[in-house]
Amino acid sequence: MQAFFVSAASGGYFYTATGVGVVIASLITLIFSMSIMLMEEVTSKENKSNIRSL
C-alpha cells in the first residue's frame, strides 16, 4: 500500500490520487450535512414540545 502512495506522489497515479481525494471530500461533506440535518430535527422536536407544554 505504501508503494501506491509513493507512486501517486511522483505523478504516476495523479488521477487516482485525485479521485480518492474527491471521494473522501464528498464523504466528509455528506457526513457533515447529515449531522446538521440531525441537529435541526432534534431542535425542532424540542421546540414543538416546549410550545405544547405552555
C-alpha positions in Angstrom: 0.0 0.0 0.0 2.9 2.3 0.7 4.2 1.9 -2.8 0.9 3.1 -4.2 1.1 6.4 -2.3 4.7 6.9 -3.2 3.9 6.3 -6.8 1.0 8.7 -6.6 3.3 11.4 -5.1 5.6 11.0 -8.0 2.8 11.7 -10.5 2.3 8.2 -11.9 -1.2 7.9 -10.4 -2.2 11.5 -10.4 -5.8 10.8 -11.5 -6.2 8.0 -9.0 -5.0 10.2 -6.1 -7.3 13.0 -7.2 -10.2 10.6 -7.4 -9.5 9.3 -3.9 -9.3 12.9 -2.6 -12.7 13.8 -4.2 -14.3 10.7 -2.7 -13.0 11.5 0.8 -14.1 15.1 0.4 -17.6 14.0 -0.7 -17.9 11.7 2.3 -16.9 14.4 4.7 -19.4 16.8 3.2 -22.1 14.1 3.3 -21.4 13.3 7.0 -21.3 17.0 7.9 -24.6 17.7 6.2 -26.3 14.7 7.8 -25.2 15.9 11.2 -26.6 19.4 10.5 -29.9 17.8 9.4 -30.0 15.7 12.5 -29.4 18.7 14.8 -32.2 20.6 13.0 -34.6 17.6 13.6 -33.7 17.4 17.3 -34.1 21.1 17.9 -37.4 21.4 16.0 -38.8 18.5 18.1 -37.6 20.2 21.3 -39.2 23.5 20.3 -42.5 21.8 19.5 -42.6 20.0 22.8 -41.9 23.3 24.6 -44.7 25.1 22.8 -47.2 22.3 23.6 -46.2 22.4 27.3 -47.0 26.1 27.6 
